[in-house]
């Protein structure tokens, strides 16, 4: 991992600095808006303005890059963001803030596309998954760190806005100085919402609803905190916990997603998010219960986004994936525009705690729809699913498309590796079984050989059993000692062939037979059957 980061550390550092500035301004909108006396509905419109611009930037920034190049687009968009952040405390009107936020959203989307294209070009096929994961972690850490910077100043002044502008401006340095390659940016034409719904109903509806959840948490969380009387430091802690939960829970959720039905897991996580919102609603203004609720609610939101992307990819062919990536980003952005408006209206009509109520209802809708989809279609076999990859909701369509392609290729590589491992295991098991069979056969053969050599020694019992032949005539004239002597002579003959030959010659000269007595006796057939002469 260290070797992988060695080639992209400057790009990742620039991303962290960008997210520090962007994360500061998100929370500052709620803090300064309350100071200026903006209502919940007005701040909801301001929040939605950012996602209107973000969605537009995702669509038109690639066209700008193709016309004038990465460096010019990146520099121009960065300058606009810095100017807009400084203008926010100067133009403290809801309509002005809405326009400025639209501009910031448009520029941030373009910056993501540009930075992610450079990052993708710097990664190889083997390192792309790790680089994307590091990129998403850098974004999350930047947002969390931004909340700590908010405690160093007063939102009533322009200092924090200026600091956010400086961070964004400084971030361009490491990115521009390290990006020596100008890769081609090609974002596929996005699927329409109808096409996406027909291909993956849960993907389309789930991403739309989750966009509402994410925008409400990140944009209206600070508004909720100010209206229930939390201090600036407590609000910063509250917002940081929303993203810290995602950082902690991402890995175990990703592990589960590759081992169970993703629809069931989506339903369970959304239900857990609803339960955490219920806890937040009951907590009132108690800080630590609110922190616990924020940790779990935020902790399942970002993994749900990646999980819904992975599930949608499981339902599509490789040719449909690029277009589906753009369609999913559009669906998410549409939900992100409408979510804050719904939360702001509910908070205006009811009370600030309607913030939790709107989130809970949205989570419940995701959970119920996911569980409903379980009954509508058979589960995709685990071996046919794509890999899960940590990706944030703020990623551009290009990053989503790259992540989708990597997940598909990585899943194929894992299947091939698994098949090879199974084949090797079967071959090893066969060889082991063959070896055991050979050893058992050899042992049985040795046992039989030993038994054949030792059995004639115990002649008394066998002679007793063969005392009567098959016709039932009693053979009472068997000379037991003669039989024993003949067997001994036979063994001695095997040990000393010369002596045995001499004995047989003497016997023949005397007119006798050269065969042992028990072989020449016709009355000892049973004994011969049980005591065959053994081989040397």
C-alpha positions in Angstrom: 0.0 0.0 0.0 2.9 2.4 0.8 4.3 1.8 -2.7 0.9 2.5 -4.3 0.5 5.7 -2.4 4.0 6.8 -3.3 3.0 7.7 -6.8 -0.3 9.5 -5.9 0.4 11.1 -2.5 0.5 14.7 -3.9 -2.9 14.2 -5.6 -4.4 12.8 -2.4 -2.9 15.6 -0.4 -4.6 18.1 -2.7 -7.9 16.2 -2.3 -7.6 16.4 1.5 -7.1 20.2 1.4 -10.0 20.6 -1.0 -12.3 18.7 1.4 -11.1 20.7 4.3 -12.2 23.9 2.6 -15.4 22.4 1.3 -16.3 20.7 4.6 -15.8 23.9 6.5 -18.2 25.8 4.2 -20.9 23.2 4.5 -21.1 23.6 8.2 -20.5 27.3 8.1 -23.7 27.8 6.1 -25.8 26.5 9.0 -23.9 28.3 11.7 -23.7 31.7 9.9 -27.3 31.3 8.5 -28.6 31.0 12.1 -26.7 34.1 13.1 -28.1 36.0 10.1 -31.6 34.9 11.0 -32.3 32.7 8.0 -35.2 30.3 8.5 -35.0 26.5 8.1 -36.8 26.7 4.7 -34.4 29.4 3.4 -31.4 27.4 4.5 -32.9 24.3 2.9 -33.1 26.1 -0.4 -29.5 27.3 0.0 -28.4 23.7 0.7 -30.3 22.4 -2.3 -28.6 25.0 -4.5 -25.3 23.3 -4.0 -26.6 20.0 -5.4 -28.2 21.7 -8.3 -24.8 23.0 -9.3 -23.1 19.7 -8.5 -25.5 17.8 -10.8 -25.0 20.4 -13.6 -21.2 20.3 -13.2 -21.2 16.5 -13.5 -22.9 16.8 -16.9 -21.0 19.8 -18.5 -17.5 19.7 -16.9 -16.3 16.8 -19.2 -17.3 18.9 -22.2 -15.2 21.9 -20.9 -12.2 19.7 -20.3 -12.4 18.3 -23.8 -12.4 21.8 -25.2 -9.7 23.6 -23.2 -7.9 20.9 -21.2 -7.5 19.8 -17.6 -5.2 22.5 -16.3 -7.2 25.4 -17.5 -10.5 24.0 -16.3 -9.1 23.1 -12.9 -7.5 26.5 -12.4 -10.6 28.4 -13.5 -13.0 26.3 -11.3 -10.6 26.7 -8.3 -10.5 30.4 -8.7 -14.3 30.6 -8.8 -14.6 28.5 -5.6 -12.2 30.7 -3.7 -14.0 33.9 -4.8 -17.4 32.4 -3.9 -16.3 31.3 -0.4 -15.0 34.8 0.4 -18.2 36.4 -1.0 -20.5 34.3 1.3 -20.0 36.5 4.4 -20.2 39.7 2.3 -23.5 38.9 0.6 -25.6 37.6 3.5 -28.9 37.2 1.6 -30.7 33.9 1.0 -30.9 34.4 -2.8 -27.2 35.4 -3.0 -26.1 32.4 -1.0 -28.2 30.1 -3.2 -26.5 31.4 -6.3 -23.1 31.2 -4.8 -23.7 27.7 -3.6 -24.8 26.7 -7.0 -21.6 28.1 -8.4 -19.6 26.2 -5.7 -21.4 23.0 -6.4 -20.8 23.3 -10.1 -17.1 24.0 -9.6 -16.6 21.3 -7.0 -18.1 18.7 -9.3 -15.7 19.8 -12.1 -12.7 19.6 -9.7 -13.7 16.1 -8.7 -13.9 15.0 -12.4 -10.5 16.6 -13.1 -8.7 15.3 -10.0 -10.2 11.8 -10.4 -9.2 11.6 -14.0 -5.6 12.4 -13.1 -5.8 9.9 -10.2 -7.1 7.2 -12.5 -4.4 7.8 -15.0 -1.7 7.5 -12.3 -3.0 4.1 -11.2 -2.5 0.8 -13.0 -5.0 -2.1 -13.3 -3.4 -3.8 -10.3 -3.4 -0.7 -8.1 -6.6 1.0 -9.2 -8.8 -0.5 -6.4 -6.4 0.5 -3.7 -6.0 4.0 -5.2 -9.8 4.5 -5.3 -10.1 3.4 -1.7 -7.4 5.7 -0.6 -9.1 8.6 -2.5 -12.4 8.0 -0.8 -10.6 7.8 2.6 -8.8 11.1 1.9 -12.2 12.7 1.2 -13.7 11.5 4.4 -10.7 12.5 6.5 -10.8 15.9 4.9 -14.5 16.4 5.9 -13.9 15.2 9.4 -10.8 17.4 9.8 -12.7 20.4 8.6 -15.0 20.2 11.6 -12.1 20.5 13.9 -10.9 23.7 12.1 -14.3 25.3 12.8 -13.5 25.4 16.5 -10.6 27.7 15.9 -12.7 30.7 14.8 -16.0 32.5 15.1 -18.7 31.9 12.4 -19.9 35.5 13.0 -16.8 36.8 11.3 -15.3 36.3 7.9 -12.2 34.5 9.3 -13.4 30.9 8.8 -14.7 31.6 5.3 -11.3 33.1 4.4 -9.6 30.0 5.8 -11.8 27.7 3.7 -10.9 29.8 0.6 -7.2 29.6 1.4 -7.3 25.8 1.8 -9.1 25.3 -1.5 -6.5 27.6 -3.3 -3.5 25.9 -1.7 -4.9 22.5 -2.7 -4.3 23.2 -6.4 -0.5 23.4 -5.9 0.2 19.7 -5.2 -2.4 18.5 -7.7 -1.2 20.7 -10.6 2.5 20.1 -9.9 2.1 16.3 -9.7 -0.3 15.8 -12.6 2.1 15.6 -15.6 -0.3 13.5 -17.7 -3.4 15.0 -19.3 -5.7 11.9 -19.6 -8.7 11.8 -21.9 -12.0 12.4 -20.1 -14.8 10.4 -21.5 -18.0 10.1 -19.5 -20.6 7.9 -21.1 -24.1 9.2 -21.8 -26.2 8.6 -18.7 -29.2 6.3 -18.6 -32.5 7.9 -18.1 -34.2 7.3 -14.8 -36.8 5.1 -16.6 -34.2 2.9 -18.2 -32.4 2.6 -14.9 -35.6 1.7 -13.1 -36.4 -1.0 -15.6 -32.9 -2.4 -15.2 -32.7 -2.2 -11.4 -35.7 -0.8 -9.6 -34.0 -1.0 -6.2 -30.9 0.7 -7.5 -32.9 3.6 -9.0 -35.3 4.2 -6.1 -32.7 3.4 -3.4 -30.1 5.8 -4.7 -32.7 8.5 -5.1 -33.9 8.2 -1.5 -30.3 7.9 -0.2 -29.5 11.2 -2.0 -32.2 12.8 0.1 -30.7 11.3 3.3 -27.1 12.3 2.5 -27.9 15.9 1.6 -30.2 16.3 4.6 -27.5 15.1 7.0 -24.6 17.1 5.5 -26.5 20.2 4.7 -29.2 20.5 7.4 -27.3 18.9 10.3 -25.7 22.2 11.3 -29.1 24.0 10.9 -30.6 21.4 13.3 -27.8 21.9 15.8 -28.1 25.7 15.9 -31.9 25.5 16.4 -31.7 23.2 19.4 -29.1 25.3 21.1 -25.8 23.4 20.5 -22.6 25.4 20.6 -20.3 25.7 17.6 -17.9 23.1 18.9 -20.8 20.7 19.6 -22.2 21.1 16.1 -18.8 20.5 14.6 -18.5 17.3 16.7 -22.0 16.3 15.6 -21.2 16.7 11.9 -17.8 15.0 12.2 -19.5 12.0 13.9 -21.8 11.6 10.9 -18.8 10.9 8.6 -16.7 9.1 11.2 -19.4 6.5 11.5 -19.1 5.8 7.8 -15.3 5.5 8.1 -15.6 2.9 10.8 -18.5 0.8 9.4 -17.5 0.8 5.8 -15.2 -2.2 6.0 -17.4 -4.6 7.9 -20.4 -3.7 5.8 -18.3 -4.3 2.6 -17.3 -7.7 4.0 -20.9 -8.7 4.6 -22.0 -7.4 1.1 -19.8 -10.1 -0.6 -21.3 -12.9 1.5 -25.0 -12.4 1.6 -28.0 -11.2 -0.4 -27.4 -7.5 -0.9 -31.1 -6.7 -0.9 -31.4 -8.1 2.6 -28.3 -6.2 3.8 -29.7 -3.0 2.4 -33.0 -3.5 4.2 -31.2 -4.3 7.5 -28.9 -1.2 7.2 -31.7 1.1 6.3 -33.7 -0.2 9.3 -30.7 0.4 11.5 -30.5 4.0 10.2 -34.2 4.5 11.0 -33.7 3.2 14.5 -30.8 5.6 15.0 -33.0 8.5 13.9 -35.6 7.4 16.4 -32.9 7.6 19.0 -31.9 11.1 17.9 -35.6 12.2 17.9 -36.0 11.0 21.5 -32.7 12.4 22.7 -33.9 16.0 22.5 -30.9 18.2 23.0 -28.8 15.7 25.0 -25.4 15.8 23.4 -24.1 12.2 23.7 -27.3 10.4 22.7 -27.3 12.7 19.6 -23.7 11.8 18.9 -24.5 8.1 19.1 -27.5 8.6 16.8 -25.3 10.6 14.3 -22.6 7.9 14.4 -25.0 5.1 13.4 -27.2 7.2 11.0 -24.1 8.6 9.2 -22.3 5.2 9.5 -24.8 3.4 7.3 -25.5 6.2 4.8 -22.2 6.1 2.8 -21.9 2.3 2.8 -25.5 2.1 1.6 -24.5 4.2 -1.4 -21.6 1.8 -2.4 -23.9 -1.1 -1.6 -26.6 0.1 -4.0 -24.0 0.7 -6.7 -22.7 -2.8 -6.3 -26.2 -4.3 -6.3 -27.2 -2.3 -9.5 -24.1 -3.6 -11.2 -25.1 -7.2 -10.4 -28.2 -6.6 -12.5 -26.5 -5.1 -15.6 -24.3 -6.3 -18.3 -20.8 -4.9 -18.8 -22.0 -2.8 -21.7 -24.7 -1.1 -19.6 -22.6 -0.3 -16.7 -21.0 3.0 -17.9 -24.4 4.5 -18.8 -25.9 3.2 -15.5 -23.1 4.9 -13.5 -24.2 8.3 -14.9 -27.8 7.5 -14.3 -27.2 6.6 -10.7 -25.3 9.9 -10.1 -28.2 11.8 -11.7 -30.7 9.9 -9.5 -28.7 10.6 -6.4 -28.4 14.3 -7.3 -32.1 14.6 -7.8 -32.8 13.1 -4.4 -30.1 15.4 -2.9 -32.0 18.5 -4.3 -35.4 17.5 -2.9 -34.3 16.0 0.5 -33.2 19.3 2.2 -36.3 21.0 0.9 -38.5 18.4 2.6 -36.5 18.5 5.8 -36.4 22.3 5.9 -40.2 22.5 5.3 -40.9 20.0 8.1 -38.6 21.8 10.5 -40.3 25.0 9.7 -43.8 23.6 10.1 -43.1 21.4 13.2 -39.9 21.8 15.2 -36.2 21.3 14.7 -36.5 17.6 15.6 -38.4 17.0 12.4 -34.9 16.7 11.0 -34.8 13.2 12.5 -38.4 12.4 11.5 -37.7 13.1 7.8 -34.5 11.0 7.9 -36.3 8.1 9.7 -39.2 8.0 7.2 -36.7 8.0 4.2 -34.7 5.2 5.8 -37.9 3.2 6.4 -38.9 3.6 2.7 -35.5 2.3 1.6 -35.7 -0.7 3.9 -39.3 -1.7 3.0 -38.6 -1.3 -0.7 -35.4 -3.4 -0.5 -37.2 -6.2 1.4 -40.1 -6.0 -1.1 -37.6 -6.6 -3.9 -36.5 -9.8 -2.2 -39.9 -11.3 -3.0 -40.0 -10.1 -6.6 -36.8 -11.6 -8.0 -34.5 -14.5 -7.4 -31.2 -13.8 -5.7 -28.1 -13.4 -7.8 -25.7 -16.2 -7.0 -22.7 -14.9 -4.9 -20.2 -16.1 -7.5 -21.9 -13.9 -10.1 -21.8 -10.7 -8.0 -19.4 -7.8 -8.5 -16.9 -6.8 -5.8 -17.9 -4.1 -3.3 -15.8 -0.9 -3.4 -15.9 1.9 -1.0 -17.0 5.0 -2.9 -18.5 8.2 -1.5 -21.7 9.9 -2.7 -19.7 13.0 -3.7 -17.8 11.0 -6.4 -18.2 12.2 -10.0 -19.8 10.0 -12.7 -16.3 9.3 -14.0 -15.1 7.9 -10.6 -18.3 5.9 -10.3 -17.7 4.5 -13.8 -14.1 3.6 -13.1 -15.1 2.0 -9.7 -17.8 0.0 -11.4 -15.5 -1.4 -14.1 -12.8 -2.2 -11.5 -15.4 -4.0 -9.3 -16.5 -6.1 -12.3 -13.0 -7.0 -13.3 -11.9 -7.7 -9.8 -14.9 -10.0 -9.3 -13.8 -12.0 -12.4 -10.2 -12.2 -11.2 -11.4 -13.5 -7.8 -13.6 -16.1 -9.5 -10.7 -17.3 -11.6 -8.4 -17.4 -8.6 -11.1 -19.3 -6.6 -11.6 -21.8 -9.4 -7.8 -22.4 -9.6 -7.6 -22.8 -5.9 -10.4 -25.4 -5.9 -8.8 -27.3 -8.8 -5.5 -27.4 -6.9 -7.2 -28.5 -3.7 -9.0 -31.3 -5.6 -5.8 -32.5 -7.2 -4.0 -32.5 -3.8 -6.9 -34.4 -2.2 -6.8 -37.0 -5.1 -3.1 -37.5 -4.7 -3.5 -37.8 -0.9 -6.3 -40.4 -1.4 -4.2 -42.3 -3.9 -1.2 -42.4 -1.5 -3.4 -43.6 1.3 -4.9 -46.3 -0.9 -1.5 -47.5 -2.0 -0.2 -47.6 1.6 -3.3 -49.6 2.7 -2.9 -52.1 -0.1 0.8 -52.5 0.6 0.0 -53.0 4.3 -2.6 -55.6 3.5 -0.3 -57.5 1.2 2.4 -57.5 3.8 0.0 -58.8 6.4 -1.2 -61.6 4.1 2.4 -62.5 3.4 3.3 -62.7 7.0 0.1 -64.7 7.8 0.9 -67.2 5.0 4.4 -67.8 6.4 3.3 -68.1 10.1 0.1 -70.1 9.7 1.7 -73.6 9.2 3.4 -73.4 12.6 0.0 -73.7 14.4 -0.7 -77.2 13.0 -2.4 -78.7 15.9 -5.6 -76.7 15.7 -5.7 -77.0 11.9 -5.1 -80.8 12.1 -8.0 -81.1 14.5 -10.2 -79.2 12.1 -9.2 -81.3 9.1 -9.4 -84.6 11.0 -12.6 -85.4 9.1 -12.7 -85.1 5.4 -15.5 -83.7 3.2 -17.2 -87.1 2.9 -17.4 -87.4 6.7 -15.0 -90.3 7.0 -12.8 -90.0 10.0 -9.2 -89.9 9.3 -7.8 -91.4 12.5 -4.5 -92.6 11.1 -3.0 -89.2 10.5 0.5 -89.2 11.8 0.7 -85.7 13.3 4.3 -85.8 14.0 5.0 -86.9 10.5 3.2 -83.9 9.1 5.1 -81.6 11.3 8.3 -83.2 10.3 7.5 -82.9 6.6 6.7 -79.2 7.0 10.0 -78.6 8.9 11.8 -80.5 6.1 10.1 -78.4 3.5 11.2 -75.2 5.2 14.7 -76.5 5.7 14.8 -77.3 2.0 13.9 -73.7 1.1 16.6 -72.4 3.4 19.2 -75.0 2.1 18.4 -76.2 -1.4 21.5 -78.3 -1.7 20.7 -80.3 1.4 17.0 -80.7 0.4 18.2 -82.1 -3.0 20.4 -84.6 -1.3 17.6 -85.7 1.0 15.2 -86.2 -2.0 17.9 -88.2 -3.8 18.4 -90.5 -0.8 14.7 -90.9 -0.5 14.3 -91.8 -4.1 17.2 -94.3 -3.9 15.3 -96.0 -1.0 12.3 -96.3 -3.2 10.3 -93.5 -1.5 8.7 -90.3 -2.8 10.6 -87.0 -2.8 7.4 -85.1 -1.9 6.5 -84.3 1.7 4.3 -86.8 3.4 1.3 -84.4 3.7 1.3 -83.8 -0.1 1.5 -87.5 -0.9 -1.4 -88.4 1.3 -4.7 -88.3 -0.5 -6.6 -88.2 2.8 -5.3 -84.7 3.7 -7.0 -82.6 1.0 -8.6 -80.2 3.5 -5.2 -79.7 5.2 -3.6 -79.0 1.8 -6.3 -76.4 1.1 -5.7 -74.5 4.3 -1.9 -74.9 4.3 -0.6 -74.2 0.8 3.1 -74.1 0.4 4.3 -70.6 0.9 6.7 -68.9 -1.5 10.1 -67.9 -0.3 
